[in-house]
Amino acid sequence: MAVDLSLSPATLRMLVQKGRAAAATIEDGFEDGRDREIEFDTDTLQDSHAHDGLAEEESEDLSSEELIELIEDLNVDEAAEVVAIVWIGRGDFDASDFEQAVEEARDRAVGSTAKYLSGMPLFADHLEAGLDALEL
């Protein structure tokens, strides 16, 4: 199915890679299955904490920030196309309904597209499936 995109398939594949890297960073933080079981002894922290800044900050993986920046740099048409491709990959639309999906994405765009897409748990998988469905 031939569709006319504002973004190149190579750029879209790069978004898939960034999405996968960002998802891997998030998953690494929850490896042990204790993702929300953090407890702090506030008395001990207040008495013994003498940290003046972020000098001991761990090196952080900037993958999710890079993904968000890439998406934020898209213009309205490009962002609508990415959302439409994700929706096709998720099964919300058929590949033959690409133009309708793009229009719907434009109409529904209210908040940050970057937050919407980067917050989607299977963003990279859906984007890749959409690209495959559109034969890109």
N, CA, C and O atoms as a Tinker XYZ file with bonds, in Angstrom:
   544  protein
     1  N      0.854000   -1.172000    0.000000    73     2
     2  CA     0.000000    0.000000    0.000000    64     1     3
     3  C      0.896000    1.231000    0.000000    63     2     4     5
     4  O      1.686000    1.421000    0.925000    81     3
     5  N      0.787000    2.043000   -0.997000    73     3     6
     6  CA     1.633000    3.239000   -1.113000    64     5     7
     7  C      0.961000    4.436000   -0.436000    63     6     8     9
     8  O     -0.161000    4.814000   -0.771000    81     7
     9  N      1.678000    5.017000    0.523000    73     7    10
    10  CA     1.180000    6.226000    1.187000    64     9    11
    11  C      2.246000    7.305000    1.049000    63    10    12    13
    12  O      3.441000    7.016000    1.000000    81    11
    13  N      1.800000    8.530000    0.988000    73    11    14
    14  CA     2.704000    9.663000    0.866000    64    13    15
    15  C      2.940000   10.227000    2.259000    63    14    16    17
    16  O      2.040000   10.813000    2.860000    81    15
    17  N      4.161000   10.046000    2.770000    73    15    18
    18  CA     4.487000   10.481000    4.126000    64    17    19
    19  C      5.354000   11.731000    4.119000    63    18    20    21
    20  O      6.139000   11.956000    3.198000    81    19
    21  N      5.199000   12.534000    5.155000    73    19    22
    22  CA     6.069000   13.696000    5.348000    64    21    23
    23  C      7.442000   13.255000    5.843000    63    22    24    25
    24  O      8.455000   13.874000    5.518000    81    23
    25  N      7.469000   12.184000    6.627000    73    23    26
    26  CA     8.723000   11.656000    7.182000    64    25    27
    27  C      9.205000   10.478000    6.353000    63    26    28    29
    28  O      8.402000    9.738000    5.784000    81    27
    29  N     10.511000   10.310000    6.287000    73    27    30
    30  CA    11.051000    9.157000    5.570000    64    29    31
    31  C     10.877000    7.897000    6.419000    63    30    32    33
    32  O     10.860000    7.974000    7.647000    81    31
    33  N     10.749000    6.746000    5.771000    73    31    34
    34  CA    10.695000    5.489000    6.527000    64    33    35
    35  C     11.917000    5.310000    7.435000    63    34    36    37
    36  O     11.808000    4.730000    8.515000    81    35
    37  N     13.082000    5.807000    6.998000    73    35    38
    38  CA    14.299000    5.696000    7.821000    64    37    39
    39  C     14.140000    6.481000    9.125000    63    38    40    41
    40  O     14.558000    6.017000   10.186000    81    39
    41  N     13.538000    7.662000    9.046000    73    39    42
    42  CA    13.295000    8.462000   10.254000    64    41    43
    43  C     12.314000    7.751000   11.168000    63    42    44    45
    44  O     12.482000    7.745000   12.387000    81    43
    45  N     11.297000    7.155000   10.581000    73    43    46
    46  CA    10.307000    6.423000   11.379000    64    45    47
    47  C     10.943000    5.207000   12.044000    63    46    48    49
    48  O     10.627000    4.890000   13.191000    81    47
    49  N     11.830000    4.529000   11.337000    73    47    50
    50  CA    12.528000    3.370000   11.929000    64    49    51
    51  C     13.435000    3.827000   13.071000    63    50    52    53
    52  O     13.609000    3.106000   14.054000    81    51
    53  N     14.023000    5.040000   12.942000    73    51    54
    54  CA    14.842000    5.576000   14.023000    64    53    55
    55  C     13.968000    5.818000   15.265000    63    54    56    57
    56  O     14.408000    5.583000   16.390000    81    55
    57  N     12.739000    6.285000   15.055000    73    55    58
    58  CA    11.813000    6.457000   16.182000    64    57    59
    59  C     11.523000    5.115000   16.847000    63    58    60    61
    60  O     11.397000    5.038000   18.069000    81    59
    61  N     11.417000    4.063000   16.046000    73    59    62
    62  CA    11.218000    2.719000   16.603000    64    61    63
    63  C     12.408000    2.360000   17.491000    63    62    64    65
    64  O     12.226000    1.876000   18.609000    81    63
    65  N     13.623000    2.594000   16.999000    73    63    66
    66  CA    14.825000    2.270000   17.772000    64    65    67
    67  C     14.887000    3.070000   19.066000    63    66    68    69
    68  O     15.194000    2.519000   20.123000    81    67
    69  N     14.599000    4.366000   18.989000    73    67    70
    70  CA    14.608000    5.208000   20.194000    64    69    71
    71  C     13.527000    4.748000   21.163000    63    70    72    73
    72  O     13.740000    4.733000   22.375000    81    71
    73  N     12.370000    4.374000   20.631000    73    71    74
    74  CA    11.286000    3.869000   21.480000    64    73    75
    75  C     11.669000    2.592000   22.200000    63    74    76    77
    76  O     11.348000    2.408000   23.374000    81    75
    77  N     12.356000    1.713000   21.494000    73    75    78
    78  CA    12.813000    0.456000   22.115000    64    77    79
    79  C     13.857000    0.736000   23.197000    63    78    80    81
    80  O     13.826000    0.134000   24.270000    81    79
    81  N     14.774000    1.648000   22.908000    73    79    82
    82  CA    15.810000    1.996000   23.894000    64    81    83
    83  C     15.179000    2.616000   25.135000    63    82    84    85
    84  O     15.587000    2.314000   26.257000    81    83
    85  N     14.190000    3.476000   24.941000    73    83    86
    86  CA    13.512000    4.099000   26.081000    64    85    87
    87  C     12.749000    3.056000   26.891000    63    86    88    89
    88  O     12.758000    3.096000   28.121000    81    87
    89  N     12.094000    2.132000   26.213000    73    87    90
    90  CA    11.345000    1.072000   26.905000    64    89    91
    91  C     12.283000    0.170000   27.682000    63    90    92    93
    92  O     11.952000   -0.271000   28.783000    81    91
    93  N     13.454000   -0.111000   27.122000    73    91    94
    94  CA    14.433000   -0.958000   27.810000    64    93    95
    95  C     14.930000   -0.285000   29.078000    63    94    96    97
    96  O     15.169000   -0.955000   30.083000    81    95
    97  N     15.088000    1.029000   29.043000    73    95    98
    98  CA    15.526000    1.779000   30.219000    64    97    99
    99  C     14.492000    1.676000   31.322000    63    98   100   101
   100  O     14.839000    1.479000   32.486000    81    99
   101  N     13.235000    1.806000   30.966000    73    99   102
   102  CA    12.150000    1.724000   31.951000    64   101   103
   103  C     12.079000    0.317000   32.535000    63   102   104   105
   104  O     11.940000    0.150000   33.747000    81   103
   105  N     12.175000   -0.703000   31.666000    73   103   106
   106  CA    12.089000   -2.088000   32.126000    64   105   107
   107  C     13.244000   -2.448000   33.043000    63   106   108   109
   108  O     13.063000   -3.212000   33.991000    81   107
   109  N     14.443000   -1.906000   32.775000    73   107   110
   110  CA    15.602000   -2.194000   33.624000    64   109   111
   111  C     15.360000   -1.764000   35.059000    63   110   112   113
   112  O     15.874000   -2.389000   35.987000    81   111
   113  N     14.599000   -0.725000   35.250000    73   111   114
   114  CA    14.324000   -0.220000   36.587000    64   113   115
   115  C     13.379000   -1.104000   37.380000    63   114   116   117
   116  O     13.291000   -0.978000   38.601000    81   115
   117  N     12.668000   -2.000000   36.698000    73   115   118
   118  CA    11.671000   -2.825000   37.362000    64   117   119
   119  C     11.987000   -4.306000   37.263000    63   118   120   121
   120  O     11.083000   -5.136000   37.362000    81   119
   121  N     13.261000   -4.655000   37.069000    73   119   122
   122  CA    13.665000   -6.040000   36.872000    64   121   123
   123  C     13.257000   -6.972000   37.994000    63   122   124   125
   124  O     12.805000   -8.089000   37.742000    81   123
   125  N     13.410000   -6.526000   39.224000    73   123   126
   126  CA    13.212000   -7.442000   40.346000    64   125   127
   127  C     11.750000   -7.619000   40.726000    63   126   128   129
   128  O     11.459000   -8.339000   41.681000    81   127
   129  N     10.824000   -6.994000   40.018000    73   127   130
   130  CA     9.412000   -7.156000   40.311000    64   129   131
   131  C      8.953000   -6.348000   41.506000    63   130   132   133
   132  O      7.809000   -6.488000   41.939000    81   131
   133  N      9.811000   -5.514000   42.043000    73   131   134
   134  CA     9.458000   -4.721000   43.214000    64   133   135
   135  C      9.332000   -3.254000   42.821000    63   134   136   137
   136  O      9.829000   -2.363000   43.509000    81   135
   137  N      8.653000   -3.025000   41.696000    73   135   138
   138  CA     8.626000   -1.699000   41.102000    64   137   139
   139  C      7.978000   -0.607000   41.943000    63   138   140   141
   140  O      8.292000    0.566000   41.743000    81   139
   141  N      7.102000   -0.934000   42.860000    73   139   142
   142  CA     6.447000    0.122000   43.638000    64   141   143
   143  C      6.518000   -0.147000   45.139000    63   142   144   145
   144  O      5.663000    0.296000   45.906000    81   143
   145  N      7.547000   -0.876000   45.538000    73   143   146
   146  CA     7.675000   -1.230000   46.942000    64   145   147
   147  C      8.831000   -0.488000   47.602000    63   146   148   149
   148  O      9.656000   -1.101000   48.280000    81   147
   149  N      8.895000    0.798000   47.412000    73   147   150
   150  CA     9.977000    1.582000   47.988000    64   149   151
   151  C      9.515000    2.166000   49.309000    63   150   152   153
   152  O      8.461000    2.798000   49.391000    81   151
   153  N     10.314000    1.947000   50.340000    73   151   154
   154  CA     9.999000    2.501000   51.655000    64   153   155
   155  C     11.191000    3.310000   52.134000    63   154   156   157
   156  O     12.340000    2.902000   51.962000    81   155
   157  N     10.914000    4.446000   52.732000    73   155   158
   158  CA    11.970000    5.285000   53.282000    64   157   159
   159  C     11.761000    5.461000   54.773000    63   158   160   161
   160  O     10.640000    5.657000   55.243000    81   159
   161  N     12.851000    5.390000   55.498000    73   159   162
   162  CA    12.814000    5.704000   56.917000    64   161   163
   163  C     13.143000    7.188000   57.012000    63   162   164   165
   164  O     14.316000    7.562000   57.023000    81   163
   165  N     12.133000    8.028000   57.080000    73   163   166
   166  CA    12.336000    9.478000   57.014000    64   165   167
   167  C     13.157000   10.007000   58.186000    63   166   168   169
   168  O     13.880000   10.988000   58.016000    81   167
   169  N     13.075000    9.399000   59.360000    73   167   170
   170  CA    13.877000    9.860000   60.491000    64   169   171
   171  C     15.363000    9.671000   60.215000    63   170   172   173
   172  O     16.169000   10.572000   60.450000    81   171
   173  N     15.713000    8.503000   59.718000    73   171   174
   174  CA    17.109000    8.211000   59.426000    64   173   175
   175  C     17.608000    9.105000   58.298000    63   174   176   177
   176  O     18.730000    9.608000   58.357000    81   175
   177  N     16.797000    9.304000   57.286000    73   175   178
   178  CA    17.211000   10.141000   56.168000    64   177   179
   179  C     17.488000   11.569000   56.615000    63   178   180   181
   180  O     18.480000   12.167000   56.198000    81   179
   181  N     16.642000   12.107000   57.439000    73   179   182
   182  CA    16.820000   13.487000   57.885000    64   181   183
   183  C     18.043000   13.631000   58.775000    63   182   184   185
   184  O     18.736000   14.646000   58.709000    81   183
   185  N     18.322000   12.632000   59.606000    73   183   186
   186  CA    19.444000   12.714000   60.526000    64   185   187
   187  C     20.790000   12.515000   59.832000    63   186   188   189
   188  O     21.773000   13.160000   60.197000    81   187
   189  N     20.844000   11.636000   58.843000    73   187   190
   190  CA    22.141000   11.264000   58.298000    64   189   191
   191  C     22.417000   11.806000   56.902000    63   190   192   193
   192  O     23.532000   11.651000   56.404000    81   191
   193  N     21.470000   12.415000   56.275000    73   191   194
   194  CA    21.647000   12.849000   54.892000    64   193   195
   195  C     22.378000   14.182000   54.845000    63   194   196   197
   196  O     21.862000   15.206000   55.292000    81   195
   197  N     23.584000   14.152000   54.297000    73   195   198
   198  CA    24.377000   15.376000   54.208000    64   197   199
   199  C     24.805000   15.624000   52.778000    63   198   200   201
   200  O     25.881000   16.173000   52.537000    81   199
   201  N     23.987000   15.232000   51.837000    73   199   202
   202  CA    24.297000   15.373000   50.416000    64   201   203
   203  C     23.964000   16.792000   49.971000    63   202   204   205
   204  O     22.819000   17.232000   50.072000    81   203
   205  N     24.981000   17.507000   49.474000    73   203   206
   206  CA    24.794000   18.909000   49.113000    64   205   207
   207  C     24.344000   19.138000   47.683000    63   206   208   209
   208  O     23.945000   20.252000   47.346000    81   207
   209  N     24.392000   18.152000   46.852000    73   207   210
   210  CA    24.013000   18.380000   45.458000    64   209   211
   211  C     23.922000   17.085000   44.709000    63   210   212   213
   212  O     23.653000   16.029000   45.280000    81   211
   213  N     24.149000   17.180000   43.430000    73   211   214
   214  CA    24.032000   15.999000   42.600000    64   213   215
   215  C     25.394000   15.498000   42.140000    63   214   216   217
   216  O     25.507000   14.912000   41.063000    81   215
   217  N     26.415000   15.721000   42.933000    73   215   218
   218  CA    27.774000   15.322000   42.566000    64   217   219
   219  C     27.887000   13.822000   42.349000    63   218   220   221
   220  O     28.704000   13.368000   41.548000    81   219
   221  N     27.074000   13.055000   43.056000    73   219   222
   222  CA    27.151000   11.610000   42.938000    64   221   223
   223  C     26.083000   11.050000   42.012000    63   222   224   225
   224  O     25.780000    9.858000   42.053000    81   223
   225  N     25.520000   11.904000   41.184000    73   223   226
   226  CA    24.446000   11.482000   40.287000    64   225   227
   227  C     24.937000   10.365000   39.380000    63   226   228   229
   228  O     26.033000   10.442000   38.824000    81   227
   229  N     24.120000    9.327000   39.234000    73   227   230
   230  CA    24.468000    8.230000   38.350000    64   229   231
   231  C     24.334000    8.694000   36.916000    63   230   232   233
   232  O     23.565000    9.608000   36.618000    81   231
   233  N     25.080000    8.064000   36.031000    73   231   234
   234  CA    24.899000    8.408000   34.619000    64   233   235
   235  C     23.538000    7.872000   34.216000    63   234   236   237
   236  O     23.218000    6.708000   34.455000    81   235
   237  N     22.748000    8.727000   33.606000    73   235   238
   238  CA    21.405000    8.300000   33.248000    64   237   239
   239  C     21.305000    8.039000   31.762000    63   238   240   241
   240  O     22.017000    8.648000   30.964000    81   239
   241  N     20.428000    7.143000   31.399000    73   239   242
   242  CA    20.184000    6.845000   30.009000    64   241   243
   243  C     19.215000    7.890000   29.491000    63   242   244   245
   244  O     18.108000    8.025000   30.012000    81   243
   245  N     19.617000    8.618000   28.488000    73   243   246
   246  CA    18.813000    9.716000   27.983000    64   245   247
   247  C     17.863000    9.282000   26.872000    63   246   248   249
   248  O     17.298000   10.131000   26.183000    81   247
   249  N     17.677000    7.982000   26.686000    73   247   250
   250  CA    16.871000    7.483000   25.582000    64   249   251
   251  C     15.456000    8.052000   25.569000    63   250   252   253
   252  O     14.979000    8.481000   24.519000    81   251
   253  N     14.782000    8.063000   26.709000    73   251   254
   254  CA    13.408000    8.574000   26.707000    64   253   255
   255  C     13.378000   10.072000   26.448000    63   254   256   257
   256  O     12.464000   10.570000   25.790000    81   255
   257  N     14.367000   10.790000   26.958000    73   255   258
   258  CA    14.427000   12.227000   26.690000    64   257   259
   259  C     14.687000   12.482000   25.205000    63   258   260   261
   260  O     14.106000   13.394000   24.616000    81   259
   261  N     15.555000   11.679000   24.607000    73   259   262
   262  CA    15.842000   11.818000   23.177000    64   261   263
   263  C     14.591000   11.524000   22.354000    63   262   264   265
   264  O     14.299000   12.228000   21.387000    81   263
   265  N     13.854000   10.481000   22.742000    73   263   266
   266  CA    12.620000   10.134000   22.035000    64   265   267
   267  C     11.631000   11.290000   22.104000    63   266   268   269
   268  O     11.046000   11.675000   21.092000    81   267
   269  N     11.448000   11.839000   23.293000    73   267   270
   270  CA    10.518000   12.953000   23.475000    64   269   271
   271  C     10.948000   14.153000   22.629000    63   270   272   273
   272  O     10.113000   14.790000   21.987000    81   271
   273  N     12.249000   14.461000   22.627000    73   271   274
   274  CA    12.745000   15.591000   21.831000    64   273   275
   275  C     12.510000   15.367000   20.342000    63   274   276   277
   276  O     12.117000   16.290000   19.628000    81   275
   277  N     12.748000   14.147000   19.874000    73   275   278
   278  CA    12.522000   13.844000   18.461000    64   277   279
   279  C     11.052000   14.046000   18.088000    63   278   280   281
   280  O     10.737000   14.622000   17.047000    81   279
   281  N     10.170000   13.567000   18.947000    73   279   282
   282  CA     8.737000   13.707000   18.662000    64   281   283
   283  C      8.317000   15.172000   18.745000    63   282   284   285
   284  O      7.524000   15.639000   17.927000    81   283
   285  N      8.843000   15.895000   19.726000    73   283   286
   286  CA     8.495000   17.311000   19.863000    64   285   287
   287  C      8.970000   18.136000   18.671000    63   286   288   289
   288  O      8.387000   19.177000   18.368000    81   287
   289  N     10.025000   17.682000   17.993000    73   287   290
   290  CA    10.551000   18.398000   16.834000    64   289   291
   291  C      9.712000   18.188000   15.572000    63   290   292   293
   292  O      9.920000   18.871000   14.570000    81   291
   293  N      8.775000   17.255000   15.617000    73   291   294
   294  CA     7.928000   17.008000   14.445000    64   293   295
   295  C      6.926000   18.143000   14.270000    63   294   296   297
   296  O      6.452000   18.723000   15.247000    81   295
   297  N      6.609000   18.453000   13.014000    73   295   298
   298  CA     5.545000   19.430000   12.785000    64   297   299
   299  C      4.191000   18.734000   12.932000    63   298   300   301
   300  O      4.137000   17.523000   13.150000    81   299
   301  N      3.125000   19.474000   12.816000    73   299   302
   302  CA     1.779000   18.934000   13.054000    64   301   303
   303  C      1.463000   17.768000   12.122000    63   302   304   305
   304  O      0.921000   16.753000   12.560000    81   303
   305  N      1.797000   17.909000   10.843000    73   303   306
   306  CA     1.505000   16.848000    9.874000    64   305   307
   307  C      2.308000   15.588000   10.172000    63   306   308   309
   308  O      1.775000   14.480000   10.123000    81   307
   309  N      3.600000   15.762000   10.484000    73   307   310
   310  CA     4.450000   14.613000   10.789000    64   309   311
   311  C      3.979000   13.899000   12.052000    63   310   312   313
   312  O      3.931000   12.670000   12.093000    81   311
   313  N      3.635000   14.663000   13.072000    73   311   314
   314  CA     3.161000   14.069000   14.329000    64   313   315
   315  C      1.865000   13.299000   14.096000    63   314   316   317
   316  O      1.687000   12.203000   14.627000    81   315
   317  N      0.968000   13.864000   13.311000    73   315   318
   318  CA    -0.308000   13.181000   13.022000    64   317   319
   319  C     -0.059000   11.876000   12.275000    63   318   320   321
   320  O     -0.739000   10.879000   12.519000    81   319
   321  N      0.912000   11.880000   11.370000    73   319   322
   322  CA     1.232000   10.653000   10.640000    64   321   323
   323  C      1.798000    9.589000   11.567000    63   322   324   325
   324  O      1.437000    8.417000   11.459000    81   323
   325  N      2.679000    9.984000   12.473000    73   323   326
   326  CA     3.258000    9.013000   13.418000    64   325   327
   327  C      2.154000    8.410000   14.278000    63   326   328   329
   328  O      2.107000    7.195000   14.469000    81   327
   329  N      1.264000    9.257000   14.796000    73   327   330
   330  CA     0.154000    8.761000   15.613000    64   329   331
   331  C     -0.709000    7.810000   14.790000    63   330   332   333
   332  O     -1.099000    6.749000   15.278000    81   331
   333  N     -1.010000    8.181000   13.549000    73   331   334
   334  CA    -1.831000    7.324000   12.679000    64   333   335
   335  C     -1.164000    5.974000   12.446000    63   334   336   337
   336  O     -1.830000    4.938000   12.478000    81   335
   337  N      0.148000    5.979000   12.213000    73   335   338
   338  CA     0.875000    4.720000   11.988000    64   337   339
   339  C      0.836000    3.857000   13.245000    63   338   340   341
   340  O      0.672000    2.640000   13.160000    81   339
   341  N      0.989000    4.487000   14.413000    73   339   342
   342  CA     0.906000    3.755000   15.677000    64   341   343
   343  C     -0.486000    3.145000   15.836000    63   342   344   345
   344  O     -0.618000    1.986000   16.230000    81   343
   345  N     -1.519000    3.924000   15.530000    73   343   346
   346  CA    -2.885000    3.409000   15.642000    64   345   347
   347  C     -3.129000    2.243000   14.693000    63   346   348   349
   348  O     -3.825000    1.290000   15.044000    81   347
   349  N     -2.560000    2.314000   13.491000    73   347   350
   350  CA    -2.683000    1.199000   12.541000    64   349   351
   351  C     -1.964000   -0.020000   13.112000    63   350   352   353
   352  O     -2.484000   -1.134000   13.052000    81   351
   353  N     -0.781000    0.187000   13.660000    73   351   354
   354  CA    -0.022000   -0.916000   14.258000    64   353   355
   355  C     -0.709000   -1.520000   15.462000    63   354   356   357
   356  O     -0.540000   -2.702000   15.759000    81   355
   357  N     -1.487000   -0.700000   16.158000    73   355   358
   358  CA    -2.216000   -1.164000   17.342000    64   357   359
   359  C     -3.527000   -1.844000   16.959000    63   358   360   361
   360  O     -4.149000   -2.516000   17.782000    81   359
   361  N     -3.939000   -1.668000   15.714000    73   359   362
   362  CA    -5.168000   -2.310000   15.245000    64   361   363
   363  C     -6.392000   -1.420000   15.316000    63   362   364   365
   364  O     -7.506000   -1.887000   15.082000    81   363
   365  N     -6.207000   -0.145000   15.634000    73   363   366
   366  CA    -7.337000    0.778000   15.698000    64   365   367
   367  C     -7.864000    1.128000   14.308000    63   366   368   369
   368  O     -9.048000    1.426000   14.148000    81   367
   369  N     -6.991000    1.092000   13.309000    73   367   370
   370  CA    -7.332000    1.379000   11.923000    64   369   371
   371  C     -6.663000    0.343000   11.036000    63   370   372   373
   372  O     -5.667000   -0.268000   11.425000    81   371
   373  N     -7.213000    0.147000    9.842000    73   371   374
   374  CA    -6.564000   -0.694000    8.839000    64   373   375
   375  C     -5.609000    0.173000    8.032000    63   374   376   377
   376  O     -5.758000    1.394000    7.979000    81   375
   377  N     -4.643000   -0.457000    7.416000    73   375   378
   378  CA    -3.687000    0.281000    6.588000    64   377   379
   379  C     -4.397000    1.070000    5.493000    63   378   380   381
   380  O     -3.963000    2.161000    5.124000    81   379
   381  N     -5.475000    0.520000    4.983000    73   379   382
   382  CA    -6.223000    1.202000    3.910000    64   381   383
   383  C     -6.906000    2.478000    4.402000    63   382   384   385
   384  O     -7.323000    3.309000    3.596000    81   383
   385  N     -7.020000    2.637000    5.722000    73   383   386
   386  CA    -7.655000    3.819000    6.307000    64   385   387
   387  C     -6.636000    4.845000    6.799000    63   386   388   389
   388  O     -6.938000    5.648000    7.682000    81   387
   389  N     -5.419000    4.820000    6.224000    73   387   390
   390  CA    -4.350000    5.696000    6.688000    64   389   391
   391  C     -4.753000    7.166000    6.694000    63   390   392   393
   392  O     -4.556000    7.853000    7.696000    81   391
   393  N     -5.302000    7.647000    5.618000    73   391   394
   394  CA    -5.676000    9.072000    5.527000    64   393   395
   395  C     -6.700000    9.442000    6.598000    63   394   396   397
   396  O     -6.611000   10.509000    7.207000    81   395
   397  N     -7.666000    8.560000    6.825000    73   395   398
   398  CA    -8.671000    8.797000    7.868000    64   397   399
   399  C     -8.009000    8.826000    9.243000    63   398   400   401
   400  O     -8.367000    9.645000   10.089000    81   399
   401  N     -7.047000    7.933000    9.467000    73   399   402
   402  CA    -6.336000    7.893000   10.753000    64   401   403
   403  C     -5.543000    9.176000   10.973000    63   402   404   405
   404  O     -5.496000    9.692000   12.089000    81   403
   405  N     -4.919000    9.696000    9.914000    73   403   406
   406  CA    -4.164000   10.947000   10.021000    64   405   407
   407  C     -5.104000   12.092000   10.372000    63   406   408   409
   408  O     -4.790000   12.906000   11.241000    81   407
   409  N     -6.253000   12.165000    9.705000    73   407   410
   410  CA    -7.232000   13.227000   10.000000    64   409   411
   411  C     -7.721000   13.132000   11.446000    63   410   412   413
   412  O     -7.846000   14.139000   12.143000    81   411
   413  N     -7.993000   11.914000   11.874000    73   411   414
   414  CA    -8.448000   11.696000   13.255000    64   413   415
   415  C     -7.368000   12.121000   14.253000    63   414   416   417
   416  O     -7.670000   12.720000   15.285000    81   415
   417  N     -6.113000   11.807000   13.939000    73   415   418
   418  CA    -5.000000   12.191000   14.820000    64   417   419
   419  C     -4.896000   13.715000   14.905000    63   418   420   421
   420  O     -4.662000   14.263000   15.982000    81   419
   421  N     -5.069000   14.393000   13.782000    73   419   422
   422  CA    -5.041000   15.867000   13.791000    64   421   423
   423  C     -6.189000   16.418000   14.630000    63   422   424   425
   424  O     -6.006000   17.344000   15.420000    81   423
   425  N     -7.369000   15.839000   14.449000    73   423   426
   426  CA    -8.559000   16.317000   15.172000    64   425   427
   427  C     -8.449000   16.095000   16.674000    63   426   428   429
   428  O     -8.908000   16.919000   17.465000    81   427
   429  N     -7.841000   14.984000   17.064000    73   427   430
   430  CA    -7.758000   14.635000   18.489000    64   429   431
   431  C     -6.575000   15.268000   19.215000    63   430   432   433
   432  O     -6.503000   15.220000   20.443000    81   431
   433  N     -5.654000   15.858000   18.468000    73   431   434
   434  CA    -4.443000   16.421000   19.073000    64   433   435
   435  C     -4.816000   17.562000   20.016000    63   434   436   437
   436  O     -5.209000   18.645000   19.581000    81   435
   437  N     -4.686000   17.298000   21.304000    73   435   438
   438  CA    -5.025000   18.302000   22.311000    64   437   439
   439  C     -3.797000   18.656000   23.131000    63   438   440   441
   440  O     -3.424000   19.825000   23.235000    81   439
   441  N     -3.178000   17.654000   23.705000    73   439   442
   442  CA    -2.008000   17.874000   24.553000    64   441   443
   443  C     -0.731000   17.576000   23.797000    63   442   444   445
   444  O     -0.668000   17.724000   22.577000    81   443
   445  N      0.272000   17.160000   24.519000    73   443   446
   446  CA     1.580000   16.866000   23.960000    64   445   447
   447  C      1.588000   15.506000   23.264000    63   446   448   449
   448  O      1.345000   14.475000   23.892000    81   447
   449  N      1.865000   15.515000   21.975000    73   447   450
   450  CA     1.976000   14.259000   21.230000    64   449   451
   451  C      3.154000   13.450000   21.763000    63   450   452   453
   452  O      3.089000   12.222000   21.829000    81   451
   453  N      4.225000   14.134000   22.140000    73   451   454
   454  CA     5.407000   13.442000   22.668000    64   453   455
   455  C      5.072000   12.688000   23.949000    63   454   456   457
   456  O      5.493000   11.545000   24.127000    81   455
   457  N      4.312000   13.326000   24.844000    73   455   458
   458  CA     3.918000   12.651000   26.086000    64   457   459
   459  C      3.007000   11.467000   25.784000    63   458   460   461
   460  O      3.155000   10.395000   26.370000    81   459
   461  N      2.063000   11.671000   24.863000    73   459   462
   462  CA     1.126000   10.609000   24.503000    64   461   463
   463  C      1.869000    9.389000   23.967000    63   462   464   465
   464  O      1.646000    8.268000   24.425000    81   463
   465  N      2.755000    9.613000   22.994000    73   463   466
   466  CA     3.450000    8.496000   22.371000    64   465   467
   467  C      4.503000    7.875000   23.278000    63   466   468   469
   468  O      4.602000    6.650000   23.360000    81   467
   469  N      5.287000    8.701000   23.959000    73   467   470
   470  CA     6.343000    8.148000   24.816000    64   469   471
   471  C      5.758000    7.444000   26.039000    63   470   472   473
   472  O      6.420000    6.600000   26.642000    81   471
   473  N      4.532000    7.783000   26.406000    73   471   474
   474  CA     3.877000    7.130000   27.531000    64   473   475
   475  C      3.164000    5.845000   27.149000    63   474   476   477
   476  O      2.655000    5.132000   28.014000    81   475
   477  N      3.127000    5.549000   25.871000    73   475   478
   478  CA     2.469000    4.341000   25.372000    64   477   479
   479  C      3.402000    3.148000   25.586000    63   478   480   481
   480  O      4.490000    3.110000   25.012000    81   479
   481  N      2.991000    2.175000   26.404000    73   479   482
   482  CA     3.888000    1.059000   26.749000    64   481   483
   483  C      4.496000    0.323000   25.559000    63   482   484   485
   484  O      5.663000   -0.065000   25.619000    81   483
   485  N      3.755000    0.123000   24.499000    73   483   486
   486  CA     4.268000   -0.628000   23.353000    64   485   487
   487  C      4.438000    0.266000   22.130000    63   486   488   489
   488  O      4.236000   -0.171000   20.997000    81   487
   489  N      4.811000    1.521000   22.368000    73   487   490
   490  CA     4.949000    2.500000   21.281000    64   489   491
   491  C      5.773000    1.954000   20.116000    63   490   492   493
   492  O      5.315000    1.970000   18.973000    81   491
   493  N      6.983000    1.471000   20.398000    73   491   494
   494  CA     7.883000    1.010000   19.333000    64   493   495
   495  C      7.278000   -0.174000   18.583000    63   494   496   497
   496  O      7.374000   -0.243000   17.358000    81   495
   497  N      6.662000   -1.097000   19.303000    73   495   498
   498  CA     6.045000   -2.263000   18.661000    64   497   499
   499  C      4.897000   -1.843000   17.748000    63   498   500   501
   500  O      4.773000   -2.332000   16.625000    81   499
   501  N      4.059000   -0.929000   18.242000    73   499   502
   502  CA     2.921000   -0.464000   17.442000    64   501   503
   503  C      3.394000    0.308000   16.210000    63   502   504   505
   504  O      2.849000    0.142000   15.119000    81   503
   505  N      4.414000    1.153000   16.393000    73   503   506
   506  CA     4.935000    1.928000   15.264000    64   505   507
   507  C      5.509000    0.986000   14.211000    63   506   508   509
   508  O      5.255000    1.150000   13.017000    81   507
   509  N      6.279000    0.007000   14.656000    73   507   510
   510  CA     6.869000   -0.948000   13.713000    64   509   511
   511  C      5.788000   -1.768000   12.997000    63   510   512   513
   512  O      5.872000   -1.995000   11.790000    81   511
   513  N      4.785000   -2.203000   13.743000    73   511   514
   514  CA     3.688000   -2.978000   13.129000    64   513   515
   515  C      2.938000   -2.119000   12.116000    63   514   516   517
   516  O      2.533000   -2.609000   11.062000    81   515
   517  N      2.754000   -0.836000   12.435000    73   515   518
   518  CA     2.095000    0.066000   11.501000    64   517   519
   519  C      2.909000    0.269000   10.233000    63   518   520   521
   520  O      2.362000    0.284000    9.130000    81   519
   521  N      4.224000    0.426000   10.395000    73   519   522
   522  CA     5.091000    0.561000    9.230000    64   521   523
   523  C      5.037000   -0.692000    8.361000    63   522   524   525
   524  O      5.008000   -0.613000    7.133000    81   523
   525  N      5.025000   -1.841000    9.017000    73   523   526
   526  CA     4.934000   -3.111000    8.274000    64   525   527
   527  C      3.593000   -3.209000    7.540000    63   526   528   529
   528  O      3.545000   -3.637000    6.387000    81   527
   529  N      2.504000   -2.811000    8.212000    73   527   530
   530  CA     1.183000   -2.875000    7.592000    64   529   531
   531  C      1.099000   -1.959000    6.377000    63   530   532   533
   532  O      0.403000   -2.256000    5.405000    81   531
   533  N      1.824000   -0.831000    6.447000    73   531   534
   534  CA     1.836000    0.121000    5.326000    64   533   535
   535  C      2.932000   -0.214000    4.308000    63   534   536   537
   536  O      3.134000    0.504000    3.329000    81   535
   537  N      3.639000   -1.333000    4.567000    73   535   538
   538  CA     4.718000   -1.812000    3.702000    64   537   539
   539  C      5.820000   -0.767000    3.534000    63   538   540   541
   540  O      6.303000   -0.525000    2.428000    81   539
   541  N      6.204000   -0.156000    4.651000    73   539   542
   542  CA     7.283000    0.845000    4.629000    64   541   543
   543  C      8.534000    0.308000    5.305000    63   542   544
   544  O      9.544000    1.008000    5.382000    81   543
